[in-house]
Each structure stands twice: as structure tokens, then as C-alpha cells.
């Protein structure tokens, strides 16, 4: 069984309704696997809290049809029902028609019924033509019902239900307008679930849902085509990768970490906020996050900054990790020294840079050879001056971005490694070379042994 929640526009309440529905389905005793459409690191943290299962990202720009179906099958193993939360509006994507990178594309590829989440505040009968228009807009995208958010009262819900029935669509459930149900936000979107817990108990009490009808609609899904497994057969450990994982750095695609593990990475988490030393490793991975919120603490951890600066193996840093590797970070009028492995100082701007990216490598790096093309996404408010040794040129344009000296790669682009597995393979091969070429220091008899590191693994501790 599977069901996809979409909306006419961003901010309608997809995540809020997804959380409430996850809770209701789990109370029924079902194992529910959440997914999130698009390159989102924030909403999945809340979906995980409500479901107890790690969400996966489904994106039609990153993956072709077989790849997306394979990832869906991989994530849905052992689940009774898959609940997919859409991104933006149903037909919003990379192109104006929403053919690529949209919720509609994922709904069509997964042959999933779609429930439309509508912000019903200030709306009565108008909900009917709105929902009818979305239902009839594109063949292959099957809108089967509506969830109403921010409903004023039981009477208001009754009006919405009657209006929808007139156009042949059921009101599947609703949530009242109540500030206690809101999810906390900041400049990149929702606050991570680990920082501010979603109001699960309030959602559980407030949600009104026709669960039997929801389950009946979710069961109307045809079988999906057979595709090869998403991950290759697991290899023995061949290189240890230490990756930043704490409140400042937590933006990773779980399927990308699982790919690294399948290819032979032993993943070991560490905290740039708390740890004074790096775990023994052959490569470093610094994901995105919110270094600007923890600039003072990151800067004060001089021992860890120095350890990273002296680290001899390959280093890959994305977005927040790029800012952390810079000479320093400006937050307002305050300047905070950072690692200093890449040139320039990061400054926060008022407007974000965001969007899908296809980039071409301008020179060799730990994940690419010159000329390789990779896919990714940007979403950040920080700016860094142009590097004298840029890593990427944007395909179809002249913009260059990031920094690499062959050993260190730092960029604002969050690469999607499963879309170009050669990048993950190269990263581990370079790290494996660090194992073979280990230069023992005082008291060291050889490279750090594999299989005996700090406990961790894909997705963090």
C-alpha cells in the first residue's frame, strides 16, 4: 500500500498532516515507511520521529525511473504502507510544467494515489473547484481525496466535506487551526526534530481522520515493475570515513551514506562541537547544517579545528562544511575563525541561493576526475568569495563554484552520490590509497585497523 500527500503550494501543511497520519497509522499497528520528495534534509527528521523509521528522499531530477523505483523498494522493505510527503506544490518542479523534480513526477512513477492537503483557513465551497482542478489537470496523476488543514470548527469541516462530495472527492481528514500544532521554523525551513520536538501528542489528539477510507485508497495501487537492487552487494570494509554529526552538521542523504557503506566504507561519526580529537580515519566527510548558529562554539574548539587542518587524507565538505573549512565565518558583526583549509571568509546574506545543480569538474578532486558531471542541490544563505582553484562549473553556464586542491573538495553543492556512483567509488578509492600510503607517526605502527572504530553508521549515532 502507498499514499502520497501533496498540496497546491508550499506551506499548506503537508508535513503537519503527514505527522498526524503517521501517528494514526502506527496506532492501528501498521509499519509505515515515510519518504520525502525532493532534496530535503529537515522534514525527514520530523517524519522519522513520528514513524520510528528512517525516511528516504525520492527525487526525479537526481534519479531516473529505475533508480527511483529501486530506492522506493529499498526503503519500503518490511513496511505495511509507504507514506510519501511531497515537496512544494504538486506540479512545482525544475521546469515550469513540473515534469522533472516534482511531486507529480514521483506520483506518476510510483503509480501512487494522491491526497491533496489544502489550507482551508478562510475557505468554504471554493475547496471543491480547487481540488477538482488538481484532480483533472494531468492524466497519470490520480488525486483521490483531500485533507484539510487549519479548519475553524466541526461545522467548517462539514461544509468542506459537503462541497468536496459534490465533485466526487472525499474529505479524508482534517486538523484544526491551532498554534500548538505548528512546527518551529528558521531560515532554511523547519527546525530539526532533534532541536525542537514536533508536537506529536497535540497532533494525535487533534487529528480527525477516516482511516478506513485512507487505507482503502492506499490499497488501490498496482504492482510496480521489477528493478535491480538500489545498493550493490556489500563489500568488506576497506577505508574508514569519519563524518561530522551533531547539531551543527547533520545534512546527509541516508541512501548516500548507505551506498558508501555498501562500497566498503566504515562510517564513524564525530562532533565538531564536542570532540577535541578526530577518530582515526582515512577520509573526512563534512556535511551541511547550521554552522552559523554555532559559530562561537565551533571556533572555540581549537583542538578539533587544528586536527582537521592537519588531517592528511581526502576531505569532502558540503555547504555548512564548506563554511567550516573557510578561514572564518562572519555572523552579523562578529568574526569567528574556522579551520582555514580553504581560502576566503564566509558571510551570511539576506537572500538564499537555491536550486538543482548539474556541475562539471574543472579539476580532479576526491570524488571526480576533470570533466565528470554530477548532480546536486544548493540551499544556503552564506556567501564565499570566488576561489582561485574552483571545483565546479555549472553545466549550461559559466558560473564556477567551490574549491579543490585535489585532496580537499569544498563546495556549496550537496552532491547526490547515488546518481553517480563513480563519485562514491572514487572517494573510497582515494581513501583506500591513504590506507596503503600510511605514514606512521610517533607511536603508530600502521594505518588504523578497520572494524574496531567508534560505533556509528549511516544516519548518525
C-alpha positions in Angstrom: 0.0 0.0 0.0 1.2 3.5 -0.7 -0.2 7.1 -0.5 1.3 10.4 -1.5 0.4 13.7 0.3 0.7 16.7 -2.0 -0.6 20.3 -1.8 -1.4 23.2 -4.1 1.5 25.2 -2.7 4.2 25.3 -0.1 3.1 26.0 3.5 -0.2 24.3 3.2 0.6 21.8 6.0 1.9 18.7 4.2 4.4 17.9 7.0 1.9 18.5 9.7 -0.7 16.3 8.2 2.0 13.7 7.3 3.0 13.5 11.0 -0.6 13.2 12.2 -1.4 10.5 9.7 1.8 8.6 10.5 0.8 8.5 14.2 -2.8 7.3 13.4 -1.5 4.5 11.1 1.0 3.4 13.8 -1.7 3.3 16.4 -3.5 0.9 14.1 -0.5 -1.3 14.4 0.9 -0.7 10.9 4.6 -0.4 10.0 4.7 2.8 7.9 7.7 3.8 5.9 7.9 7.6 5.2 9.5 9.1 2.2 10.1 12.8 1.2 10.0 14.1 -2.3 12.9 16.4 -3.2 16.3 17.3 -1.7 15.1 18.0 1.8 17.1 17.3 5.0 14.7 18.9 7.5 11.3 17.5 7.1 12.6 13.9 7.2 13.8 14.4 10.8 10.2 15.0 11.9 8.9 12.1 9.8 11.4 9.8 11.5 10.2 10.9 14.9 6.6 10.1 14.1 7.3 6.8 12.2 10.2 5.3 14.0 11.8 4.6 10.6 14.5 6.4 8.6 12.9 8.4 5.7 14.4 8.4 2.2 14.4 11.1 -0.4 12.7 10.5 -3.7 13.8 12.9 -6.5 13.1 12.6 -10.2 15.9 15.0 -11.1 18.6 13.0 -9.3 17.4 9.5 -10.3 15.9 8.0 -13.4 12.8 5.9 -13.3 14.6 2.6 -12.5 16.7 4.3 -9.9 13.8 5.9 -8.2 11.7 2.7 -8.2 14.8 0.8 -6.8 15.2 3.3 -3.9 11.5 3.2 -3.1 11.6 -0.6 -2.9 14.8 -0.4 -0.8 13.2 1.9 1.7 9.8 0.2 1.8 11.2 -3.2 2.8 9.3 -4.7 5.7 6.7 -1.9 5.7 2.9 -2.4 5.5 2.4 1.1 3.9 4.6 3.8 2.4 3.6 7.4 3.1 5.3 9.9 0.7 5.3 13.6 1.6 5.5 15.8 -1.5 7.5 19.0 -2.0 6.2 22.5 -2.7 3.0 22.4 -4.9 2.0 19.2 -6.7 3.2 20.4 -10.1 6.1 22.5 -9.0 9.5 21.2 -10.1 12.7 22.0 -12.0 10.7 23.0 -15.1 7.6 25.2 -15.5 5.4 22.2 -16.3 6.5 20.2 -13.3 7.7 17.3 -15.4 11.0 16.9 -13.6 11.8 17.1 -9.9 8.1 17.5 -8.9 5.8 15.6 -6.6 3.6 14.9 -9.7 6.6 13.1 -11.4 7.1 10.9 -8.3 3.4 10.1 -8.0 3.3 9.1 -11.7 6.4 6.9 -11.5 5.2 5.2 -8.3 1.6 4.9 -9.5 0.6 6.3 -6.1 -2.8 7.7 -5.3 -2.5 11.4 -4.2 -4.3 13.0 -1.3 -4.3 16.8 -1.6 -3.5 18.8 1.6 -5.4 22.1 1.5 -5.0 25.1 3.8 -8.7 25.6 4.4 -8.4 28.7 6.5 -10.9 31.3 5.1 -12.2 28.8 2.6 -15.6 27.0 2.2 -17.1 25.9 -1.1 -14.1 27.1 -3.1 -12.2 24.0 -1.9 -14.2 21.9 -4.4 -13.1 23.6 -7.7 -9.6 23.8 -6.3 -9.4 20.1 -5.6 -11.2 19.3 -8.8 -8.8 21.3 -10.9 -5.8 19.4 -9.4 -7.6 16.1 -9.9 -8.3 16.7 -13.6 -5.1 18.6 -14.6 -2.8 15.8 -15.7 -3.6 12.2 -16.7 -1.4 9.7 -14.7 -1.6 11.8 -11.5 -4.5 10.4 -9.6 -5.9 12.7 -6.9 -8.3 10.6 -4.7 -9.1 12.7 -1.7 -8.4 15.8 0.4 -7.0 16.5 3.9 -8.0 20.0 5.2 -5.6 21.9 7.4 -6.3 24.9 9.7 -10.0 24.2 9.9 -12.1 26.6 12.0 -14.6 24.1 13.6 -16.6 20.9 13.2 -19.2 22.9 11.3 -16.5 24.3 9.0 -15.2 20.7 8.3 -18.8 19.6 7.5 -19.1 22.4 4.9 -15.8 21.4 3.3 -16.9 17.7 3.2 -20.2 18.5 1.5 -18.5 20.8 -1.1 -15.9 18.1 -2.0 -18.6 15.4 -2.2 -20.3 17.4 -4.9 -17.2 16.9 -7.2 -16.7 13.3 -6.2 -13.8 13.7 -3.7 -13.9 12.6 -0.1 -12.6 14.7 2.9 -10.2 12.1 4.4 -9.4 14.1 7.5 -8.7 17.5 9.0 -6.7 19.4 11.5 -8.0 22.5 13.4 -6.4 25.9 13.3 -4.3 25.8 16.4 -0.9 27.4 17.1 0.0 24.4 19.3 0.2 22.3 16.1 2.7 24.5 14.3 6.2 23.2 13.6 9.1 25.6 14.5 10.9 27.2 11.6 14.1 29.1 10.8 15.8 30.5 7.7 16.4 27.1 5.9 13.0 25.7 6.8 11.8 23.6 9.7 13.9 23.3 12.8 15.5 19.8 13.1 13.4 17.4 15.1 16.4 16.9 17.4 16.4 20.6 18.4 12.7 21.1 18.9 10.4 18.0 19.1 7.4 18.1 16.8 4.1 18.4 18.7 3.2 14.8 18.2 0.9 14.4 21.2 -1.1 17.5 20.2 -1.4 16.3 16.6 -2.5 12.9 17.8 -5.4 14.4 19.9 -6.4 17.0 17.3 -6.4 14.9 14.1 -9.8 13.8 12.7 -9.4 11.1 10.0 -11.4 8.4 8.2 -8.6 5.9 8.5 -10.6 3.1 6.8 -11.1 5.2 3.7 -7.4 6.2 3.7 -6.3 2.5 3.9 -8.8 1.5 1.2 -7.4 4.2 -1.2 -3.8 3.3 -0.3 -4.6 -0.3 -1.3 -5.7 0.7 -4.8 -2.1 0.7 -6.0 -1.0 -1.5 -8.9 2.2 -3.6 -8.6 5.5 -1.8 -9.6 7.9 -3.1 -12.2 10.8 -5.2 -11.0 14.1 -3.3 -11.0 17.7 -4.2 -9.9 18.6 -3.6 -6.2 19.3 0.0 -5.2 22.6 -0.9 -3.5 25.4 -3.1 -4.8 26.3 -6.3 -2.9 28.1 -5.2 0.3 31.9 -5.3 0.2 34.3 -5.8 3.1 35.4 -2.7 4.9 38.3 -1.0 3.0 38.5 2.6 4.4 37.3 4.4 7.5 35.4 7.6 6.8 34.8 10.0 9.8 31.8 12.2 9.2 30.6 15.2 11.1 27.4 14.6 13.0 25.9 16.9 15.6 23.6 19.9 15.9 25.8 21.9 13.6 26.2 19.3 10.9 23.5 16.8 10.1 22.6 17.2 6.4 23.2 13.8 4.7 21.1 11.7 2.4 20.8 8.4 4.2 20.8 6.5 0.9 24.2 8.1 0.1 25.7 7.0 3.4 24.3 3.5 2.9 25.9 3.5 -0.6 29.3 4.3 0.9 28.9 1.6 3.4 27.9 -0.9 0.7 31.0 0.0 -1.2 33.3 -0.6 1.7 33.2 2.4 4.0 33.3 2.1 7.7 31.4 5.3 8.8 32.4 6.8 12.1 30.6 9.9 13.5 32.3 12.7 15.3 31.2 16.1 16.6 33.0 19.4 15.7 31.1 20.9 18.6 32.0 18.4 21.3 35.1 16.3 20.3 38.6 17.6 20.8 40.2 14.9 18.6 39.2 13.2 15.3 38.5 9.5 15.4 41.2 7.5 13.5 40.1 7.6 9.9 41.4 7.7 6.3 38.9 10.3 5.0 36.7 13.1 6.3 33.2 14.0 5.3 31.7 17.3 6.5 28.0 17.6 5.6 25.8 20.6 5.6 24.0 22.1 8.6 23.9 25.3 10.6 27.5 26.3 11.5 26.3 29.9 11.6 24.1 29.1 14.7 27.1 27.5 16.5 29.9 29.7 15.2 31.3 30.7 18.6 31.4 27.1 19.9 32.9 25.8 16.6 35.6 28.5 16.7 36.3 27.8 20.4 37.1 24.2 19.7 40.6 25.0 18.6 41.9 21.4 19.1 39.4 19.9 16.7 39.9 22.7 14.1 43.7 22.1 14.2 43.2 18.3 13.9 41.1 18.8 10.7 43.6 21.3 9.3 46.4 18.7 9.8 44.4 15.7 8.6 46.4 14.2 5.7 43.7 12.2 3.9 40.9 13.2 1.5 38.4 15.7 2.8 34.9 16.4 1.3 32.9 19.3 2.7 29.5 20.5 1.5 27.7 23.7 2.2 27.9 24.1 6.0 31.1 22.0 5.9 32.5 24.4 3.3 31.8 27.3 5.6 33.5 25.5 8.5 36.7 24.8 6.4 36.9 28.5 5.4 39.3 30.9 7.2 36.4 32.3 9.2 32.7 32.9 9.4 31.1 36.3 9.8 27.8 36.3 11.7 26.5 39.8 11.9 29.4 42.0 13.0 31.1 39.1 14.8 34.0 37.2 13.2 34.8 33.6 14.2 38.0 31.8 12.9 37.3 28.4 11.4 39.5 25.6 10.1 41.3 27.6 7.3 41.8 24.7 4.8 40.1 26.7 2.0 40.5 30.4 1.2 38.0 33.1 1.9 35.7 34.1 4.7 32.0 33.1 4.8 29.4 35.8 5.2 25.6 35.4 5.7 23.3 37.2 3.2 19.7 38.1 3.3 18.6 36.1 0.3 19.1 32.4 -0.3 20.8 30.6 -3.2 18.8 27.6 -4.1 18.0 25.1 -6.9 19.1 22.0 -8.6 22.6 21.8 -10.0 24.4 19.8 -12.6 28.1 20.5 -12.4 31.2 19.6 -14.3 34.5 19.0 -12.5 37.1 21.6 -13.5 39.9 19.6 -12.0 40.5 16.3 -10.2 39.1 16.0 -6.6 38.4 13.2 -4.1 35.0 12.5 -5.8 35.5 13.4 -9.5 38.0 13.5 -12.4 38.2 16.6 -14.5 35.2 16.6 -16.9 33.0 14.4 -14.7 29.4 15.6 -14.4 27.5 15.2 -11.1 24.0 16.2 -9.8 23.2 18.1 -6.6 21.3 20.8 -5.0 22.0 24.2 -3.3 20.2 25.9 -0.5 22.2 28.4 1.6 22.3 32.0 2.7 26.1 32.1 3.1 28.5 33.5 0.5 32.2 32.9 0.0 34.4 34.8 -2.5 35.4 33.1 -5.7 38.2 30.6 -5.2 41.5 30.7 -7.2 41.0 26.9 -7.6 37.3 26.3 -8.2 35.9 22.8 -8.2 32.9 23.0 -10.4 31.5 24.8 -13.5 27.7 24.8 -13.8 26.6 22.8 -16.8 24.9 25.1 -19.3 26.5 28.2 -17.8 29.8 29.9 -17.0 29.4 30.1 -13.2 32.2 28.4 -11.2 31.9 27.3 -7.6 33.7 25.7 -4.7 37.4 24.9 -4.1 39.6 21.9 -4.6 43.3 21.3 -4.4 43.0 17.6 -5.4 42.9 16.4 -1.8 40.3 18.7 -0.3 36.9 19.4 -2.0 34.7 22.1 -0.5 31.5 23.4 -2.2 28.1 24.7 -1.6 26.6 21.9 -3.8 25.1 19.0 -1.9 26.1 16.2 -4.3 23.7 13.2 -4.7 26.2 10.4 -4.8 23.7 7.6 -5.8 23.1 9.4 -9.1 26.8 9.0 -10.0 28.2 6.0 -8.1 31.6 6.6 -9.6 32.0 9.5 -7.3 31.4 7.4 -4.2 33.7 4.7 -5.6 36.4 7.3 -6.3 36.1 8.8 -2.8 36.7 5.4 -1.2 39.5 4.5 -3.6 41.3 7.7 -2.7 40.7 6.9 1.0 41.9 3.4 0.4 45.1 4.9 -1.1 45.5 6.7 2.2 45.5 3.4 3.9 48.2 1.9 1.6 50.3 5.0 1.8 50.0 5.5 5.6 52.9 7.4 7.1 53.2 6.2 10.7 53.7 8.9 13.3 55.2 8.6 16.7 53.7 5.5 18.4 51.8 4.4 15.3 52.7 1.0 13.8 50.5 1.4 10.7 47.1 2.6 9.4 44.1 2.5 11.8 42.6 -1.0 11.7 39.2 -1.4 10.1 36.3 -2.9 12.1 37.3 -1.6 15.5 36.3 2.0 15.4 33.7 4.0 17.3 30.2 2.8 16.9 28.1 4.7 14.4 26.9 4.0 10.9 24.7 5.6 8.3 22.4 8.2 9.6 24.3 9.2 12.7 24.6 7.8 16.2 
